[in-house]
Amino acid sequence: GINNNNGLFQIPATGGEPKLVLKPDPARRENLLVYPCFLPDGRHFLYRLVGTDSSQKVFAGSLDSQDVKQVLTEAAPAVYAPPGWLLFARDGALVAQRFDADHLELTGEAFFLTQPTNTATVFGAPFSVSENGVLIWQGYRERAYQLVWFDRAGKQVGTVGTAMKVLIGQYLQLSPDGKSLVIQRREAQLQSRDIWIIDLARNLPTRLTSHPGLDDFPIWSPDGSRVVFQASRDGVLGLYQKAASGVGAEELLLKGVNFPTDWSRDGRFIFYNAIGGTGRRGIWALPLTGDHQPYPLFNSDFDMLHAQLSPDGHWLAYVSDESGSYEIYVQPFTAEGKLGGDKKRISTSGGSQPRFRRDGQELFYIAADGQMMAVKINSTTFETPTALFKTRMLNGPIQPGIEYDVTADGQRFLIGTKVGEATPVSVILNWTVGLKK
């Protein structure tokens, strides 16, 4: 049930084919190996292990063997700093502790450097250090974030809920009848995310899941009765579905590290991302009729994501970096669930997060500069994209979820929006001065 391609790869500095160095061990409930950092010998490295229960630890590995050694039990980013220090976050503070790179172990006591720093993240370290003693760090990276309604001119016409602090943007989708919103939400300073449903008329949120892990990427069934999302239950990571009413048990649909993106209007297919043998994301379809065997639509050397099927089921919109940048493409989709005909590139200067209008008359997406773009659709013709307004989303184009949705008539957009400014980056020169040698 674990995708063993979520490991660590090496590639020559001059380019070439990625070579797998280390992969997660399903027997130990390992899910992801991320953020490697070389040690001085150039053969050993530190990395972060994320378990299927969303726990995180820091390990040391080697290019020359499969032997690994746990270095830190904290769910914290860690960086090696010459000469012989390990910098990591502990209890909200950035600390330094002596590190024996030969024996791959910490020694002595940890010394306080600065506070606060961010620890509640599966992302890279919010600090870095140079060989000449310059330390840079960013405090809590959670941003004030609000769900905001905009009209087509970019005018704010309403909000949903209250502003909150988040680390990543919230993936959301309006219900088929437009009366509710499904969203993943992480409460400040917690290591878990849950799925919530918000009654838009009453601005009333109801928790759909409650679990000490990461429940992510929720999408509605076409009749609005169910929600599918990615989660881990009892060490089994996969796609789960649950009744939108909250009644009944969750049902496992598909094992593996998969990110659902859309559910076809006729209810026959769920589209999702899976990581291929090259470490890039491919687009797959899970049939909900027949043999229920998933199959790839795109599984190549390119990174491909955000698959969305048009309301009439004739066009599949998606994002690909095959041109060297992330762009929007569409390709015909047949009644048999296959790709047919030639693809068409839609975006002209970068694009991600496509959404079809529910009547099929327009396709929307986010340009590389954050502009909300609209593309009119006339039968089989996609017209030139038109910029509507500038958004202030938190996520970049490579995030697997979609951070906005549009009403059925295409007149209003509900967008996760940054509020205020980010925490500034700070610098310390000669950071080791004052530490015990």
Secondary structure, DSSP 4 states (H G I P E B T S, - for coil): ---TTSSEEE--TT----EEEE---GGGTEEEEEEEEE-TTSSEEEEEEEETTS-EEEEEEESS-S--EEEE-SS--EEEETTTEEEEEETTEEEEEEEETTTTEEEEEEEEEES----S-SS--SEEE-TTSEEEEE----EEEEEEEEETT--EEEEEEEEEEESSPPPEEE-TTSSEEEEEE--TT-S-BEEEEEETTTTEEEE----SSB-EEEEE-TTSSEEEEEEEETTEEEEEEEETT--S--EEEEESSEEEEEE-TTSSEEEEEEE-TTS-EEEEEEESSTT---EEEE-SSS-EEEEEE-TTS-EEEEEE-TTSS-EEEEEEB-TTS-B-S--EE--SS-EEEEEE-TTSSEEEEEETTSEEEEEEEETTEE---EEEEE---SS-TTSSS--EEE-TTSSEEEEEEEES-PPPEEEEESTTTTS--
